[in-house]
Amino acid sequence: EEAKAFDEPQISPDGRRVAYVFDGGLWVRDLDRLEPRRLESTEGAVAPFWSPDGRQLAFFAGTELWRIPVDGGRRELVCSLQGSLAGGRGGHGGHWGPDGTILFSRGNSGILAAPAVGGDAREIVAVDDSTEGDLHEPWRLPDGGILLVVHPLSATPGRLVVQHGAERTVLLDLPGHRILDPRYVDTGHILYERTGPNNNGLWAVPYAVADRALAGEPVLIVPEGAEGSVSADGQLVYANSQLGGEEIIAALGTDGTMIEAVTPAYTALGAPRLSPDGRRLAFSASDGEEVDVWVQDLRRGTRSRLTNPGPDFLQGWHPDGERLVFANIGSDRLLMRTLDNAAAPVELAAGREGALTPDGRHLLVTRPSADSRSDIHVVDLEAGGEARPLVAGPGAEDSPRVSPAGRHFLYVSNETGRREVFLRDFPSGAHPVQVSTEGADQALWSADGARIFLLSGEGMSEVTVAADARGGLELGRPRQLFVLGESGLLPDRGFEHDGTSDRFIMARRATPGADTSRPRLVLVQNWTRLLQAP
């Protein structure tokens, strides 16, 4: 098994217990005991938080907010969320105040409040639709003010504010960064997590409640720390985000043996694409937040984030090697951006996936069809105009890949009842030929066009390609190269082939077979000592 992580740790106000999410449920560890215990009826729980007396936990599950006694008893409904939670970590969260009111956010709306004993939720801080996307993770301050994170439109949620009625004061504004899990601590500090291009980890900044203002400079107290919470007696619990990066991109031999790790570990990553000159690798990766596009210089080992905020999934390189095409998930748009980020991305077409032709003129796109499946269209980027259908069969078609010569393209369809790879002429879309014979989810041309690689959940195969006497292509029978087995490879994340070294590049788990008892939670006594310079 791969290493399993404990998520969203929360230490109780009295410092005696730690609650966390694990294996699809809510667990509590009494710090004077060795074994944790799972709370009944907490399936699907996320974002737990304690009652002021430490006897109950509130948590989100589905579209509802619940509370449950930690020493035994039934869960009780607090309220309906009046909508669904935003996906991914961050955004949704809650705080149980001493007056018995729970403040919470869904990550896609304003700040809501509900009585902990149960009742209807009401919005108490609304979103300014002209400048804001949503509001995140409220925390009630001792003077009744509300600490919260603002997610500005077209930017990362990196603005920390305090709200008193209609009056709002900006405490921190960190463009390009994200602020998560802010909370006021009785020592007179605000603790928060910061992620972004640099200096990620847990931070603390002095805050004067009476002045409604910061009283000092922020301090990075735990580099790469995440999800911090503090008890009244000064204990800090946090997750080590370095251990959270559980996936890497690796170079493999043609037998599937790992040769070397190409990237460091991320929470999740995939879609590796080599630049035309083979010197850079672009990929999609998540550092615990949204998925963005990254570029790594393979000689120097340096990395840079191309897109932010996401979620953005890499589609491929422009033939000039200076631009990348990516899909913005949620908006179903395909965009292109230069590596120097000197200008805003250019929108190419509507679609979920895209593949450029070798000359960069045409873009093959996957779009939803009327029957809720998907078809493949082609857009002429030079002439403009509407996309025209290229493959609109009875099944769902996706994952187009154009041949190096630009005269054929591969795609995947389930028209036979299972996913198989097919080939057609380009640009006509004529003469469909089935390439795979035992099912396949993805396909890729070799750089010289002489081979087609097929990837499924079982393993990797190759098919030889040769020109026939009529100017068409003659395909060989699929030959298995390797099986996935217990390799830790992640076939659903895409793959690449390096024609120079005849190596495959794929995502894999960083530690297949790792000890699942490896701890990810860290407990620090007297956390304020972390504020002192070493």
C-alpha positions as a Python dict, from the first residue, in 0.01 Angstrom:
ca = {
    (1, 'E'): (0, 0, 0),
    (2, 'E'): (106, 358, -47),
    (3, 'A'): (158, 581, 254),
    (4, 'K'): (-169, 718, 385),
    (5, 'A'): (-202, 1070, 514),
    (6, 'F'): (-394, 1215, 804),
    (7, 'D'): (-583, 1524, 691),
    (8, 'E'): (-715, 1839, 858),
    (9, 'P'): (-581, 1787, 1213),
    (10, 'Q'): (-748, 1993, 1487),
    (11, 'I'): (-626, 1997, 1846),
    (12, 'S'): (-898, 2042, 2108),
    (13, 'P'): (-915, 2371, 2304),
    (14, 'D'): (-788, 2197, 2621),
    (15, 'G'): (-502, 2029, 2434),
    (16, 'R'): (-605, 1676, 2535),
    (17, 'R'): (-718, 1543, 2196),
    (18, 'V'): (-650, 1569, 1825),
    (19, 'A'): (-921, 1512, 1565),
    (20, 'Y'): (-843, 1439, 1203),
    (21, 'V'): (-985, 1294, 883),
    (22, 'F'): (-857, 952, 779),
    (23, 'D'): (-981, 671, 559),
    (24, 'G'): (-1310, 845, 480),
    (25, 'G'): (-1411, 922, 837),
    (26, 'L'): (-1344, 1130, 1147),
    (27, 'W'): (-1097, 1005, 1408),
    (28, 'V'): (-1000, 1126, 1755),
    (29, 'R'): (-672, 1055, 1933),
    (30, 'D'): (-659, 1111, 2308),
    (31, 'L'): (-302, 1225, 2364),
    (32, 'D'): (-270, 1014, 2681),
    (33, 'R'): (-350, 699, 2482),
    (34, 'L'): (-177, 518, 2199),
    (35, 'E'): (-472, 410, 1988),
    (36, 'P'): (-705, 651, 1804),
    (37, 'R'): (-1075, 580, 1766),
    (38, 'R'): (-1311, 638, 1478),
    (39, 'L'): (-1632, 829, 1545),
    (40, 'E'): (-1942, 650, 1420),
    (41, 'S'): (-2159, 799, 1144),
    (42, 'T'): (-1890, 1034, 1014),
    (43, 'E'): (-1847, 885, 668),
    (44, 'G'): (-1746, 1154, 419),
    (45, 'A'): (-1652, 1403, 692),
    (46, 'V'): (-1430, 1697, 598),
    (47, 'A'): (-1305, 2015, 769),
    (48, 'P'): (-1376, 1926, 1136),
    (49, 'F'): (-1363, 2189, 1413),
    (50, 'W'): (-1415, 2176, 1789),
    (51, 'S'): (-1682, 2319, 2018),
    (52, 'P'): (-1544, 2571, 2271),
    (53, 'D'): (-1567, 2316, 2556),
    (54, 'G'): (-1393, 2043, 2354),
    (55, 'R'): (-1677, 1796, 2400),
    (56, 'Q'): (-1813, 1801, 2046),
    (57, 'L'): (-1689, 1822, 1689),
    (58, 'A'): (-1862, 1986, 1396),
    (59, 'F'): (-1791, 1867, 1043),
    (60, 'F'): (-1917, 1892, 687),
    (61, 'A'): (-2054, 1589, 504),
    (62, 'G'): (-2216, 1621, 164),
    (63, 'T'): (-2438, 1929, 166),
    (64, 'E'): (-2490, 1937, 544),
    (65, 'L'): (-2315, 2053, 861),
    (66, 'W'): (-2319, 1813, 1158),
    (67, 'R'): (-2204, 1796, 1520),
    (68, 'I'): (-2120, 1486, 1723),
    (69, 'P'): (-2013, 1422, 2086),
    (70, 'V'): (-1659, 1283, 2097),
    (71, 'D'): (-1726, 1061, 2402),
    (72, 'G'): (-2018, 875, 2246),
    (73, 'G'): (-2356, 970, 2116),
    (74, 'R'): (-2544, 1032, 1795),
    (75, 'R'): (-2455, 1295, 1541),
    (76, 'E'): (-2702, 1583, 1515),
    (77, 'L'): (-2778, 1799, 1214),
    (78, 'V'): (-2678, 2164, 1250),
    (79, 'C'): (-2805, 2290, 916),
    (80, 'S'): (-2816, 2249, 543),
    (81, 'L'): (-2528, 2422, 368),
    (82, 'Q'): (-2767, 2583, 115),
    (83, 'G'): (-2540, 2454, -160),
    (84, 'S'): (-2243, 2225, -214),
    (85, 'L'): (-1887, 2265, -90),
    (86, 'A'): (-1623, 2386, -334),
    (87, 'G'): (-1388, 2110, -446),
    (88, 'G'): (-1030, 2082, -327),
    (89, 'R'): (-873, 2192, -2),
    (90, 'G'): (-930, 2543, 127),
    (91, 'G'): (-1231, 2768, 108),
    (92, 'H'): (-1475, 2571, 319),
    (93, 'G'): (-1428, 2581, 694),
    (94, 'G'): (-1596, 2677, 1018),
    (95, 'H'): (-1555, 2817, 1369),
    (96, 'W'): (-1774, 2739, 1671),
    (97, 'G'): (-1794, 3055, 1878),
    (98, 'P'): (-1844, 3084, 2256),
    (99, 'D'): (-2196, 3225, 2200),
    (100, 'G'): (-2307, 2894, 2044),
    (101, 'T'): (-2305, 3025, 1687),
    (102, 'I'): (-2117, 2847, 1411),
    (103, 'L'): (-1969, 3056, 1132),
    (104, 'F'): (-1884, 2872, 812),
    (105, 'S'): (-1802, 2907, 445),
    (106, 'R'): (-1861, 2674, 153),
    (107, 'G'): (-1570, 2806, -53),
    (108, 'N'): (-1806, 2934, -322),
    (109, 'S'): (-2021, 3189, -138),
    (110, 'G'): (-2022, 3442, 142),
    (111, 'I'): (-1994, 3375, 518),
    (112, 'L'): (-2290, 3201, 681),
    (113, 'A'): (-2397, 3154, 1043),
    (114, 'A'): (-2615, 2893, 1214),
    (115, 'P'): (-2697, 2803, 1577),
    (116, 'A'): (-2492, 2502, 1687),
    (117, 'V'): (-2803, 2344, 1840),
    (118, 'G'): (-2959, 2337, 1494),
    (119, 'G'): (-3147, 2580, 1276),
    (120, 'D'): (-3141, 2764, 948),
    (121, 'A'): (-2821, 2917, 817),
    (122, 'R'): (-2817, 3284, 720),
    (123, 'E'): (-2562, 3487, 527),
    (124, 'I'): (-2387, 3746, 747),
    (125, 'V'): (-2109, 3861, 511),
    (126, 'A'): (-2199, 3882, 145),
    (127, 'V'): (-1970, 3860, -155),
    (128, 'D'): (-1911, 4175, -358),
    (129, 'D'): (-1978, 4027, -702),
    (130, 'S'): (-1798, 4312, -877),
    (131, 'T'): (-1458, 4238, -719),
    (132, 'E'): (-1480, 3908, -529),
    (133, 'G'): (-1525, 3545, -620),
    (134, 'D'): (-1604, 3414, -271),
    (135, 'L'): (-1510, 3433, 98),
    (136, 'H'): (-1325, 3167, 294),
    (137, 'E'): (-1273, 3019, 641),
    (138, 'P'): (-1419, 3260, 899),
    (139, 'W'): (-1296, 3289, 1257),
    (140, 'R'): (-1478, 3488, 1529),
    (141, 'L'): (-1247, 3729, 1713),
    (142, 'P'): (-1281, 3817, 2085),
    (143, 'D'): (-1437, 4156, 2003),
    (144, 'G'): (-1698, 4002, 1775),
    (145, 'G'): (-1517, 4078, 1451),
    (146, 'I'): (-1472, 3810, 1187),
    (147, 'L'): (-1139, 3707, 1046),
    (148, 'L'): (-1176, 3573, 692),
    (149, 'V'): (-1000, 3524, 359),
    (150, 'V'): (-1117, 3710, 49),
    (151, 'H'): (-1085, 3544, -291),
    (152, 'P'): (-1062, 3833, -541),
    (153, 'L'): (-1182, 3780, -895),
    (154, 'S'): (-907, 3652, -1130),
    (155, 'A'): (-659, 3610, -844),
    (156, 'T'): (-558, 3369, -572),
    (157, 'P'): (-737, 3384, -234),
    (158, 'G'): (-448, 3566, -67),
    (159, 'R'): (-620, 3858, 110),
    (160, 'L'): (-673, 3832, 486),
    (161, 'V'): (-925, 4077, 630),
    (162, 'V'): (-1115, 4147, 949),
    (163, 'Q'): (-1484, 4237, 922),
    (164, 'H'): (-1678, 4440, 1181),
    (165, 'G'): (-2033, 4484, 1054),
    (166, 'A'): (-2002, 4662, 720),
    (167, 'E'): (-1648, 4781, 795),
    (168, 'R'): (-1363, 4576, 651),
    (169, 'T'): (-990, 4613, 723),
    (170, 'V'): (-728, 4444, 506),
    (171, 'L'): (-458, 4284, 721),
    (172, 'L'): (-253, 4100, 457),
    (173, 'D'): (-264, 4110, 79),
    (174, 'L'): (-36, 3854, -87),
    (175, 'P'): (-88, 3850, -465),
    (176, 'G'): (11, 3518, -616),
    (177, 'H'): (-10, 3342, -279),
    (178, 'R'): (-289, 3166, -100),
    (179, 'I'): (-387, 3206, 266),
    (180, 'L'): (-554, 2911, 438),
    (181, 'D'): (-683, 2822, 785),
    (182, 'P'): (-645, 3163, 954),
    (183, 'R'): (-721, 3163, 1326),
    (184, 'Y'): (-671, 3395, 1621),
    (185, 'V'): (-466, 3257, 1910),
    (186, 'D'): (-493, 3380, 2270),
    (187, 'T'): (-127, 3486, 2268),
    (188, 'G'): (-236, 3774, 2043),
    (189, 'H'): (-132, 3620, 1712),
    (190, 'I'): (-302, 3517, 1392),
    (191, 'L'): (-181, 3180, 1270),
    (192, 'Y'): (-225, 3096, 902),
    (193, 'E'): (-91, 2880, 624),
    (194, 'R'): (64, 3038, 316),
    (195, 'T'): (121, 2864, -16),
    (196, 'G'): (252, 2997, -345),
    (197, 'P'): (575, 3050, -536),
    (198, 'N'): (796, 3074, -224),
    (199, 'N'): (815, 3062, 156),
    (200, 'N'): (535, 2811, 196),
    (201, 'G'): (441, 2698, 545),
    (202, 'L'): (280, 2810, 870),
    (203, 'W'): (307, 3179, 955),
    (204, 'A'): (218, 3384, 1261),
    (205, 'V'): (164, 3760, 1287),
    (206, 'P'): (85, 3970, 1599),
    (207, 'Y'): (-265, 4119, 1601),
    (208, 'A'): (-401, 4386, 1835),
    (209, 'V'): (-771, 4322, 1887),
    (210, 'A'): (-838, 4664, 2038),
    (211, 'D'): (-672, 4843, 1745),
    (212, 'R'): (-811, 4609, 1480),
    (213, 'A'): (-467, 4606, 1320),
    (214, 'L'): (-151, 4401, 1293),
    (215, 'A'): (102, 4471, 1567),
    (216, 'G'): (415, 4335, 1399),
    (217, 'E'): (560, 4156, 1099),
    (218, 'P'): (463, 3803, 988),
    (219, 'V'): (706, 3524, 1084),
    (220, 'L'): (745, 3189, 910),
    (221, 'I'): (733, 2948, 1205),
    (222, 'V'): (714, 2610, 1028),
    (223, 'P'): (852, 2590, 673),
    (224, 'E'): (637, 2353, 465),
    (225, 'G'): (396, 2314, 756),
    (226, 'A'): (23, 2297, 686),
    (227, 'E'): (-315, 2283, 859),
    (228, 'G'): (-201, 2424, 1192),
    (229, 'S'): (-417, 2449, 1504),
    (230, 'V'): (-332, 2564, 1857),
    (231, 'S'): (-475, 2474, 2199),
    (232, 'A'): (-525, 2711, 2490),
    (233, 'D'): (-224, 2561, 2669),
    (234, 'G'): (11, 2644, 2380),
    (235, 'Q'): (32, 2316, 2189),
    (236, 'L'): (54, 2333, 1809),
    (237, 'V'): (-50, 2047, 1582),
    (238, 'Y'): (25, 2064, 1212),
    (239, 'A'): (68, 1842, 908),
    (240, 'N'): (408, 1813, 747),
    (241, 'S'): (331, 1907, 387),
    (242, 'Q'): (668, 1774, 269),
    (243, 'L'): (539, 1427, 345),
    (244, 'G'): (217, 1513, 165),
    (245, 'G'): (391, 1519, -174),
    (246, 'E'): (327, 1159, -265),
    (247, 'E'): (370, 1159, -643),
    (248, 'I'): (664, 1217, -874),
    (249, 'I'): (731, 1204, -1245),
    (250, 'A'): (984, 934, -1325),
    (251, 'A'): (1184, 816, -1626),
    (252, 'L'): (1132, 448, -1708),
    (253, 'G'): (1307, 198, -1931),
    (254, 'T'): (1110, 22, -2202),
    (255, 'D'): (1062, -266, -1956),
    (256, 'G'): (897, -33, -1704),
    (257, 'T'): (1193, -23, -1466),
    (258, 'M'): (1241, 313, -1299),
    (259, 'I'): (1563, 483, -1406),
    (260, 'E'): (1538, 808, -1213),
    (261, 'A'): (1302, 1058, -1057),
    (262, 'V'): (1256, 1359, -1283),
    (263, 'T'): (1059, 1589, -1052),
    (264, 'P'): (1031, 1635, -677),
    (265, 'A'): (722, 1506, -500),
    (266, 'Y'): (390, 1686, -531),
    (267, 'T'): (49, 1612, -385),
    (268, 'A'): (-68, 1514, -733),
    (269, 'L'): (68, 1557, -1083),
    (270, 'G'): (50, 1432, -1441),
    (271, 'A'): (33, 1524, -1811),
    (272, 'P'): (411, 1523, -1868),
    (273, 'R'): (513, 1681, -2201),
    (274, 'L'): (867, 1720, -2333),
    (275, 'S'): (954, 2038, -2520),
    (276, 'P'): (1036, 2000, -2890),
    (277, 'D'): (1410, 2026, -2815),
    (278, 'G'): (1383, 1782, -2523),
    (279, 'R'): (1541, 2023, -2275),
    (280, 'R'): (1235, 2107, -2070),
    (281, 'L'): (948, 1912, -1920),
    (282, 'A'): (609, 2070, -1867),
    (283, 'F'): (350, 1905, -1643),
    (284, 'S'): (42, 1969, -1432),
    (285, 'A'): (90, 1955, -1057),
    (286, 'S'): (-82, 2035, -730),
    (287, 'D'): (106, 2143, -420),
    (288, 'G'): (-206, 2083, -212),
    (289, 'E'): (-411, 2357, -374),
    (290, 'E'): (-532, 2404, -729),
    (291, 'V'): (-368, 2220, -1018),
    (292, 'D'): (-136, 2445, -1220),
    (293, 'V'): (106, 2409, -1512),
    (294, 'W'): (476, 2390, -1426),
    (295, 'V'): (790, 2386, -1643),
    (296, 'Q'): (1117, 2222, -1539),
    (297, 'D'): (1456, 2273, -1700),
    (298, 'L'): (1588, 1918, -1725),
    (299, 'R'): (1953, 2021, -1729),
    (300, 'R'): (1951, 2271, -1444),
    (301, 'G'): (1666, 2119, -1244),
    (302, 'T'): (1494, 2456, -1195),
    (303, 'R'): (1114, 2480, -1197),
    (304, 'S'): (865, 2759, -1252),
    (305, 'R'): (488, 2780, -1226),
    (306, 'L'): (332, 2898, -1553),
    (307, 'T'): (-32, 2929, -1448),
    (308, 'N'): (-186, 3047, -1122),
    (309, 'P'): (-460, 3033, -1010),
    (310, 'G'): (-592, 2713, -1163),
    (311, 'P'): (-720, 2459, -1201),
    (312, 'D'): (-529, 2427, -1529),
    (313, 'F'): (-431, 2106, -1707),
    (314, 'L'): (-146, 2098, -1953),
    (315, 'Q'): (-227, 1989, -2308),
    (316, 'G'): (101, 2030, -2493),
    (317, 'W'): (374, 2246, -2642),
    (318, 'H'): (348, 2476, -2939),
    (319, 'P'): (597, 2365, -3208),
    (320, 'D'): (807, 2678, -3143),
    (321, 'G'): (890, 2549, -2794),
    (322, 'E'): (811, 2889, -2637),
    (323, 'R'): (439, 2848, -2572),
    (324, 'L'): (217, 2598, -2393),
    (325, 'V'): (-146, 2504, -2444),
    (326, 'F'): (-352, 2429, -2136),
    (327, 'A'): (-716, 2370, -2044),
    (328, 'N'): (-882, 2580, -1778),
    (329, 'I'): (-1106, 2338, -1595),
    (330, 'G'): (-1450, 2467, -1511),
    (331, 'S'): (-1464, 2717, -1796),
    (332, 'D'): (-1393, 2453, -2066),
    (333, 'R'): (-1151, 2686, -2241),
    (334, 'L'): (-825, 2606, -2416),
    (335, 'L'): (-562, 2875, -2377),
    (336, 'M'): (-202, 2934, -2480),
    (337, 'R'): (67, 3118, -2286),
    (338, 'T'): (430, 3209, -2347),
    (339, 'L'): (693, 3073, -2109),
    (340, 'D'): (803, 3422, -2005),
    (341, 'N'): (449, 3510, -1892),
    (342, 'A'): (500, 3847, -2059),
    (343, 'A'): (138, 3865, -2169),
    (344, 'A'): (-199, 3732, -2068),
    (345, 'P'): (-290, 3388, -2204),
    (346, 'V'): (-457, 3377, -2544),
    (347, 'E'): (-786, 3190, -2571),
    (348, 'L'): (-773, 2942, -2859),
    (349, 'A'): (-1107, 2764, -2848),
    (350, 'A'): (-1376, 2616, -2629),
    (351, 'G'): (-1300, 2259, -2529),
    (352, 'R'): (-1189, 2019, -2260),
    (353, 'E'): (-878, 1883, -2435),
    (354, 'G'): (-662, 2003, -2719),
    (355, 'A'): (-381, 1882, -2946),
    (356, 'L'): (-192, 2104, -3190),
    (357, 'T'): (-83, 1984, -3530),
    (358, 'P'): (297, 1983, -3591),
    (359, 'D'): (277, 2310, -3785),
    (360, 'G'): (76, 2477, -3507),
    (361, 'R'): (-204, 2579, -3741),
    (362, 'H'): (-483, 2345, -3634),
    (363, 'L'): (-608, 2250, -3291),
    (364, 'L'): (-799, 1926, -3233),
    (365, 'V'): (-1039, 1972, -2942),
    (366, 'T'): (-1263, 1747, -2736),
    (367, 'R'): (-1607, 1893, -2673),
    (368, 'P'): (-1921, 1764, -2505),
    (369, 'S'): (-2188, 1643, -2745),
    (370, 'A'): (-2564, 1676, -2722),
    (371, 'D'): (-2600, 1329, -2572),
    (372, 'S'): (-2361, 1416, -2284),
    (373, 'R'): (-2076, 1226, -2446),
    (374, 'S'): (-1786, 1388, -2628),
    (375, 'D'): (-1673, 1437, -2988),
    (376, 'I'): (-1358, 1567, -3152),
    (377, 'H'): (-1356, 1891, -3353),
    (378, 'V'): (-1084, 2081, -3536),
    (379, 'V'): (-1018, 2456, -3530),
    (380, 'D'): (-812, 2642, -3790),
    (381, 'L'): (-620, 2888, -3573),
    (382, 'E'): (-499, 3096, -3867),
    (383, 'A'): (-823, 3124, -4065),
    (384, 'G'): (-1044, 3150, -3758),
    (385, 'G'): (-1409, 3059, -3778),
    (386, 'E'): (-1609, 2787, -3613),
    (387, 'A'): (-1474, 2446, -3521),
    (388, 'R'): (-1586, 2166, -3750),
    (389, 'P'): (-1663, 1811, -3637),
    (390, 'L'): (-1384, 1564, -3703),
    (391, 'V'): (-1508, 1254, -3518),
    (392, 'A'): (-1871, 1238, -3406),
    (393, 'G'): (-1933, 869, -3363),
    (394, 'P'): (-2187, 674, -3158),
    (395, 'G'): (-1956, 658, -2856),
    (396, 'A'): (-1753, 904, -2651),
    (397, 'E'): (-1438, 1016, -2833),
    (398, 'D'): (-1147, 1193, -2665),
    (399, 'S'): (-767, 1217, -2627),
    (400, 'P'): (-665, 1322, -2981),
    (401, 'R'): (-294, 1297, -3078),
    (402, 'V'): (-167, 1410, -3418),
    (403, 'S'): (111, 1215, -3595),
    (404, 'P'): (456, 1378, -3634),
    (405, 'A'): (395, 1413, -4009),
    (406, 'G'): (55, 1570, -3948),
    (407, 'R'): (-133, 1333, -4181),
    (408, 'H'): (-306, 1110, -3923),
    (409, 'F'): (-436, 1132, -3570),
    (410, 'L'): (-510, 893, -3287),
    (411, 'Y'): (-804, 911, -3049),
    (412, 'V'): (-983, 694, -2794),
    (413, 'S'): (-1346, 581, -2831),
    (414, 'N'): (-1578, 346, -2643),
    (415, 'E'): (-1794, 273, -2948),
    (416, 'T'): (-1711, -101, -2923),
    (417, 'G'): (-1829, -116, -2563),
    (418, 'R'): (-1487, -52, -2411),
    (419, 'R'): (-1219, 210, -2461),
    (420, 'E'): (-1000, 139, -2765),
    (421, 'V'): (-756, 347, -2968),
    (422, 'F'): (-841, 435, -3327),
    (423, 'L'): (-658, 609, -3610),
    (424, 'R'): (-794, 833, -3888),
    (425, 'D'): (-662, 1048, -4169),
    (426, 'F'): (-607, 1418, -4107),
    (427, 'P'): (-756, 1661, -4194),
    (428, 'S'): (-1041, 1462, -4351),
    (429, 'G'): (-1117, 1238, -4055),
    (430, 'A'): (-1171, 952, -4299),
    (431, 'H'): (-1063, 586, -4290),
    (432, 'P'): (-1099, 488, -3923),
    (433, 'V'): (-878, 197, -3816),
    (434, 'Q'): (-876, 28, -3476),
    (435, 'V'): (-522, 25, -3334),
    (436, 'S'): (-559, -151, -2998),
    (437, 'T'): (-710, -496, -2960),
    (438, 'E'): (-736, -552, -2585),
    (439, 'G'): (-851, -211, -2467),
    (440, 'A'): (-648, 106, -2411),
    (441, 'D'): (-706, 441, -2243),
    (442, 'Q'): (-430, 652, -2398),
    (443, 'A'): (-207, 655, -2703),
    (444, 'L'): (106, 836, -2814),
    (445, 'W'): (315, 852, -3131),
    (446, 'S'): (690, 801, -3120),
    (447, 'A'): (886, 1105, -3238),
    (448, 'D'): (964, 941, -3574),
    (449, 'G'): (608, 816, -3622),
    (450, 'A'): (727, 455, -3653),
    (451, 'R'): (557, 336, -3335),
    (452, 'I'): (234, 393, -3146),
    (453, 'F'): (240, 338, -2770),
    (454, 'L'): (-76, 219, -2596),
    (455, 'L'): (-138, 257, -2224),
    (456, 'S'): (-411, 92, -2020),
    (457, 'G'): (-463, 11, -1656),
    (458, 'E'): (-282, -316, -1719),
    (459, 'G'): (37, -195, -1884),
    (460, 'M'): (218, -50, -2186),
    (461, 'S'): (219, -192, -2541),
    (462, 'E'): (356, -77, -2874),
    (463, 'V'): (237, -107, -3232),
    (464, 'T'): (472, -69, -3527),
    (465, 'V'): (371, 168, -3806),
    (466, 'A'): (485, 148, -4169),
    (467, 'A'): (373, 306, -4495),
    (468, 'D'): (186, 73, -4732),
    (469, 'A'): (191, 73, -5112),
    (470, 'R'): (-120, 293, -5134),
    (471, 'G'): (20, 570, -4919),
    (472, 'G'): (-167, 461, -4610),
    (473, 'L'): (-35, 308, -4289),
    (474, 'E'): (21, -57, -4209),
    (475, 'L'): (-9, -140, -3840),
    (476, 'G'): (153, -430, -3659),
    (477, 'R'): (-4, -628, -3376),
    (478, 'P'): (21, -475, -3028),
    (479, 'R'): (324, -607, -2837),
    (480, 'Q'): (333, -579, -2460),
    (481, 'L'): (631, -391, -2319),
    (482, 'F'): (555, -412, -1948),
    (483, 'V'): (273, -460, -1697),
    (484, 'L'): (201, -211, -1423),
    (485, 'G'): (161, -460, -1139),
    (486, 'E'): (270, -310, -807),
    (487, 'S'): (499, -53, -969),
    (488, 'G'): (313, 246, -828),
    (489, 'L'): (276, 393, -1178),
    (490, 'L'): (-32, 608, -1236),
    (491, 'P'): (-162, 535, -1585),
    (492, 'D'): (-449, 782, -1563),
    (493, 'R'): (-206, 1077, -1539),
    (494, 'G'): (-78, 1057, -1896),
    (495, 'F'): (266, 968, -2026),
    (496, 'E'): (542, 1084, -2256),
    (497, 'H'): (813, 912, -2462),
    (498, 'D'): (1166, 1046, -2499),
    (499, 'G'): (1276, 937, -2843),
    (500, 'T'): (1640, 1033, -2785),
    (501, 'S'): (1690, 791, -2496),
    (502, 'D'): (1392, 561, -2566),
    (503, 'R'): (1252, 620, -2219),
    (504, 'F'): (898, 663, -2096),
    (505, 'I'): (808, 948, -1862),
    (506, 'M'): (517, 881, -1626),
    (507, 'A'): (371, 980, -1291),
    (508, 'R'): (418, 731, -1011),
    (509, 'R'): (376, 719, -638),
    (510, 'A'): (683, 851, -465),
    (511, 'T'): (702, 563, -218),
    (512, 'P'): (532, 244, -340),
    (513, 'G'): (515, -2, -54),
    (514, 'A'): (592, 267, 205),
    (515, 'D'): (512, 207, 572),
    (516, 'T'): (155, 327, 618),
    (517, 'S'): (222, 398, 984),
    (518, 'R'): (460, 681, 892),
    (519, 'P'): (335, 987, 1085),
    (520, 'R'): (237, 1307, 913),
    (521, 'L'): (111, 1495, 1215),
    (522, 'V'): (352, 1690, 1433),
    (523, 'L'): (286, 1811, 1790),
    (524, 'V'): (484, 2106, 1927),
    (525, 'Q'): (478, 2208, 2294),
    (526, 'N'): (498, 2582, 2371),
    (527, 'W'): (456, 2688, 2010),
    (528, 'T'): (556, 3051, 2075),
    (529, 'R'): (921, 2946, 2097),
    (530, 'L'): (899, 2904, 1719),
    (531, 'L'): (867, 3283, 1697),
    (532, 'Q'): (1218, 3326, 1832),
    (533, 'A'): (1506, 3361, 1587),
    (534, 'P'): (1733, 3052, 1578),
}
